[in-house]
């Protein structure tokens, strides 16, 4: 097949696959593997190139965190913290803000959907006791979880993907090139977004009703998580770190948590297969397929052409390029999954930086913030949003598209402006 024809067909397959992912989000794993099969059949990728395109470090981090997050949820530690803080709030609006903030903090180490599922019962209970709709608080929890997932390497798949592509370590998310980095940018963005949530919550000025505190089953998963974070930090500090050290570390500590879960399952007479199968393996296979699809785009020249197109508009004006990437990423992620978008745009961003002769990192960070937080705009922009709306529906509360956007859009705009503005001041000036 001629190179031009191969490039065009590959691009068409990717676009159609993306469209089907949006339409059939619950079947996204099957859809993207169908796309992978097609690019294999047309010769856009080979078995060897497909295997080498997969960043196994990212996969290791994700799988390890699956086990650790599940162990934390099972230990009841997050429930305990959420209720402990809520019981010490004097007013309902304070409690609502704190529940959203806690959801965000938990999402630094726990997958976003799991955070929403974990905190939602508390949100529903608060709403029931004060006889108000839980819609604003559930939406606030969902968008807060999506924002804080960007803060660290282990927080969310997009952060893992950026780290894998750019060679960033766990510590680099805190300090990079001697400057405070993404973690601090996200915290500033979170403060700005809490102001937005306050404007929606301030009318709930009732006195808080206390909840019965949850008993912690075990502190073991929390201790394992802290030990893993320390190990990642120490490993990142070594000048000659192992290429796949972060992935290996997460897998090892995750395996320890898996053994603990198996032991707990035996206590409660749950079968081993049940313990293992309940994890979100689908997302891991989805990420693997995305790596292969983007490899096809890269090998056929689609990525290079996209980079040339963006560069022809932005030129060498770095600030304009930065703003363009952030805005496009926000708009795209409002409607499509940010994982394939991030994987596709990382090499594009790298090529744009090379053509403009600038450091790629400020563009990488802007891309990550825009793509990850942009999903907060609509109820279909992120899995946590879909789950939050689903929970509301199951409790008899119908949420409209614009009802979600009314909160999600200002939340996103304010948090992105502050976070991205901070990144530009640190690395763009």
N, C-alpha and C positions, 0 to 999 in steps of 0.2 A: 504493500500500500504506500502511496506517495506520502511524504512527511506532512504536507499541508492538509491532505485529506485526513490523515491519522490524527492530527492536532484538532481539526474541526470536529471529527466524530467523538474524540475523547471529551472535548468541551461540552458537546451536546449531551453525552451520557452523564457527565457530572451535573449539569444543570437539571436534567430530567430527574436524576436520582435525588438531588436536593429538593426539588419540588415535591416529590413523593414522600420524602422525609417529613416535610412540613404538613402535608395532607394526612399522612398515616403515621403520626409521631409514635404511637404505641407499637408500631411494627418497624421502627427505624432500623433495627439490627438486620432484619431480613431484607429490607429495601436496599441498604447500602452494600450488603454482600452480593445482592443481585447485580448492583453496579460494578462491583469488583470482578465478578464473573465475566461481565461484558468487556471490561478493559483487558482482561486476560485473553478473551477470544479474539479481539481485534489486534492483539500483539502490542498494546501500549505498554505493558509491563511483562516481565518474566518472573518465574518463581524466585530466581536468585535476587533480582532487584526488589521484588516485593518484600522478601525476608529482610534484606539489608535496610529497607526504608523504615521498618518498624523500630521505634525507639523503646527498647525493652526496659530501659531505666524508668521511663514514664509508666509503663505497664506494671513494673514492680512496685512503684510508689502507690499506684492506685489500688492494686490488689492487697497490698499490706494494710493500707488504710481502710479497706473494706472490713477486714477482720477486726481491726482496732476499734473502728466506729461502732460496729455491732456489739462488741464486748462492752463498750462504754454505755450504750443504750441499755443493754441487759443488766448492767451493774446498778442502774437507777441513779447514778451520780448526777447526770444532767437534770433529772426531775427534781432531785433534792435541792440543787442550787437554785433552779428557777422558782420553786415554791418558797424557799427560804428568803429570797430577795423580795418576792411579791408580798409576803406576809409583813415585811418591814416597810412597806410603802403606805403613806398616810392617805393619799388620794388615788382614785381609780386611774386618772390620766397618767400619774406617775408610774403606777403599776403597769399600765399598758405600754408605756415607753420602755420600761425596764424589761418587760417580756420580749419586746422586739429586739432590744439591745442584746439580751442574753441569747436569743436565737442567732443573731449575727456572730457573737463571740463563739458560740458552739460550732458554727459552720466553718470556723478557722481550722478545726480538726475533724469535724464530722460532716459527711456528705449533706448537701443542702436539703434534699427531700427528707432525709432522716431527721434533720433538725426541726423541720416544719411538723412532721408527724409526732415528734417528741413533745413540742411545746404547745401544739394546737389544743390538747385537752385542757390545759391551764387557761388558754384564751377563751375557750368556749365556757368554762366554768365561771370566769370573771364576768363575761357578758350575761350569763344566765342569772347570776346573783344580783346584778344591778339592772336587769331587765332591759338590755339594749342589744342592738344587732352586733354580732361578732365580726361582721364583714371587714370593717376598717382594721381591726387588730390582726386578723388572719392575713390580710393583704400586707400589712406592715411586717409581719413575721416572715412572709415569703420573700419580700424584696430585701429585707435586712440580711437574710441568709445568703442571697445572691451577691450582695455587696462584699461581705466580709470574706467570702471564699477566695477572693483575689489576694488577700493579705499575706499568705505564706505559701511556700512550695507545696505543702500537703493539704491545702485548703480545698482546692477544686481542680478538675482536669485541665482547664485552660492555663492555670499557673504551672502545672506539671509540664504541659506541652511547651510553654515558653522556656522553662528551665532546661528542658531537654534540647530544644533547638539552639538556644543561646549559650548553653553551658553554664547556667547560673546554679549556684549552690543554695542550700537552705539559708545560710547567713546573708547571702546577697539580697534576699527579699527584705532584710532589715537595714543593712548598710552596704552600699555599692559604690566603689570608687571613692571611699571616704565620706560619702554623703548618706543621710537617712533616705531610705528608698520606699518601695511599694507599701510595706506594712504601715508606715506613718502616713503616707498619702491616703490610704484607705480609712485610717482612723479619723483623719480630718474630714474626709468625705462622709463618714458615718455621723460625725457631729453635726454637719450641715443637714444631712438627711433627717436626723432626729428633730431638728427644728421644723422641718416640713411635717413630720408625723405629729409633732406637738400641736400644730395648727389644726389638724384633724381630730386630735384627741382631747383638746383642752376643755371642751364642753362637758366631758365626763368628770365632774368635780365631786363625785360621791365619795363617801368614806369606804375604804377597802374592807371587805369581809375576809377574815382569815381562813386559810385552807389547812387541812390536816397535812402535816409534814410527812414526806415519803421516807421510808427506811432504806438506807443504802444497803444493797445486797453484798457488795464487795468493793474495796478500794484498789484491788489488784489491777484492773484495766487502766485506772487513772495513773497508778505508779508506772505501769508499762509505757503509757503515753509519754509521761514526763521523762522517763529514761530514754525513750526513742528520740525525743526532741533534743536532749542533751547530747546524745550520740551523734545526731545529725549536725548539731552545731560544732562539735569537736571535729568531726570528719570534714566539715566545710572549711575549718581553719587550717587544715593541713595543706601545704603548698602542692604536694604531689598526691592528690586524692585519686582514688580508683574511679575509673570512668563510670561504673555502674554502682558506686558506693551508696548513693541515696536509695536506689531501688532495692539493693540487697539489704540495707539496714531496715527499711520498712517491711520487707518480706519476712525477715527474721523475727522482728518484734510482732508482726502480724501473725506469724505462725504460732508464737507463744500464746497470743490471745485466742487463736483458733483452738489450741489444745485446751485452754481454759473453758471456752464455750462448749467444747465436746464433753468435758467433765461436768459442766453445768447441765448440759442436755441429758446426760445419764442420770443426774440427780432427779430431773423432772421427767424421766422416762421418754425422752425424745430420741429418735433414731439418728445416727451419725449422718446419714444421707440428707435428712431433713435439715440438720444444722448447716451443712455445706451448701445445699441447693437454695437456701433462702437469700443468699447474697446476690447482689446485683452484678452477675457475671455478664449480662447483656451489654452494659456500658463498656466493659473491658474489650469485648469482641467488636463493639462499635468503633472504639478508638483505633484498634488494630486495622480495621477495614478503612478507616479514614486515612491513615498513614499510606496505605497502598493506593487509594484513589488519588491522593495528592502526588505521590510518586509518578503516577501516570500523567498528571498534569505537568509535572516538572520535566519529565523525559520527552514529552511531545512538544514542549515549548509554550504551552498555554500560560504558565506562571510568568515567564519572561515577557510575553506580550501584554499581560495585565499590568505588570510593573512599568513597562514602557508607556502604556496608556495613562496611568496615573502620573508618571513623571512628566509626560507631555503637558499635563494640566498644571501641576504644582511647580515644576522646574526645580531650581536650587534653593527656593525659599523654604527654609526648614520649618519655620513656624506655620506657614500655610500648609505645608505637607503634614505636619503634626495635627493641626486642627482638622484637616480633611480626613485623615485616617480615623481620628476619634469619632467624628460625626458620622462617617460612613459605617463604622463599626457599630455605633449605637443604633443606627437605623436598621441595619441588617439583622442585628441580634434581637431586635424587637419582635421579629417574626420567624427567625430560623435558629436552629441549634448552633450555639457558639463553638462547639468542638470542631466540626468540619471547617467552619469559617476561620477559626484561629490557625488550624493546621495549614490551610490553603494560603492564608495571608502572611504567615511568618516568612516564607521565602520571598514573597512579593515585597514585603517591607525591607528585607535584607538587600534585595536588588535595587530598590529605590534609594536606600542609604548609600550604596556603592556608587550609583550614578550621580548622586548629589554630593558625593565625597564628604559625608558626615558620619558620625558615630551612629550605629543603628539602635543603640539602647533606648534613647529617648523615644524613638518611634515604636520600638517594641512595647515599652511600658504604656504608651498612649493607646496602642492597639489593644492591649490586654484590658485596660480599664474600660475603654469604650465597648468592647465586645462582651465583656463579662457583666457589666452593670446595665448595658443597653437592654438586656433581656427583661429588666424590671418594668419596661414601659407597658407591655401588654400581658394579658393572662396566658398567652401561648408562647411567650418569649423564653421561658425557662421551665424546667421540669418542676421546680418548687412551686411556681405559680400555678401550673396545671393541677398539682396535688392540692394546693391550698383551695382553689376554686372547687375541686372535687369534694373536699371535706365539707365545705360550706353547703354544697348541694345535698350531700348525704345527711346533713342536719336540717334540711328544709329551707335553706337560704339560697335563692337564685341570684347570682352575680352577673351583671351585664358586662360586656366588653368595655364600655365607656366608664362604668363604675370603677373598674380596676384601673383604667388609664388615668382617671381623675386623681388617684393617689400615686400610681406608678410613674407617671410622666414627670411631675415636679420633683419627686424623690430622686429620679434618675438624673434629671438636668442639674439639680443642685449638687448632688454627690459627685457627678462627673466633672463639673466645672471646678469644684474645689480640688478633687483628687488629681485630675489632669493638669490643672493650673500649678499645683505643687510640683508635679513631675517636671513640668516645663521650667519652672524657676530653679529646680535643682540641677537638671541635666541639659536643658535646652539653651539657656542664656550663655 
